[in-house]
């Protein structure tokens, strides 16, 4: 569902940004800008949700930021990694192409409403993180061991005892 949602959102962004770049009327610019802002907002919510979920899950699993938002490593299947990252690249490419198509506003001043499209890749990052935290197969967390201290419940390892054998 997350992958399909990302695909549909990217296609909607492509359609509205292209419409805004080609027509460049006030209505078209509003449609493109509002769509970009809605997708950005969804991306922020997805990003924060994935971050919160990753923090909770990191108590038991080893999760790296690169695995979470760029889908790198063995935790994510290759077809998902490829598809989601291609959609992220497509979001950047659409934003770049449409903003370059109309670098100036209707009055000739530098900048246009199409620059708002550069916020849309936040959707891709957020949905990548959401997919990874919900479906990724991360390695279990390595337990940190320390020397037994009065009141601590973690026993010392043989290596730790061996390195301190001369000291008693």
Buried (B, 14 or more C-beta within 10 A) or exposed (E): EBBEBBBEBBEBBBBBBBBBBEEBEEEBBEBBBEBBBBBBBBBBBBBEBBBEBBEEBBEEBBBBEEBBBBBBBEBBEEEBBEBBBEBBEBBBEBBEBBBEBBEEBEEEEEEBBBBBBBBBBBBBBBBBBBBBBEEBEBEEEEEEEEEEEEEEEEEBEEEEEEEEEEEE
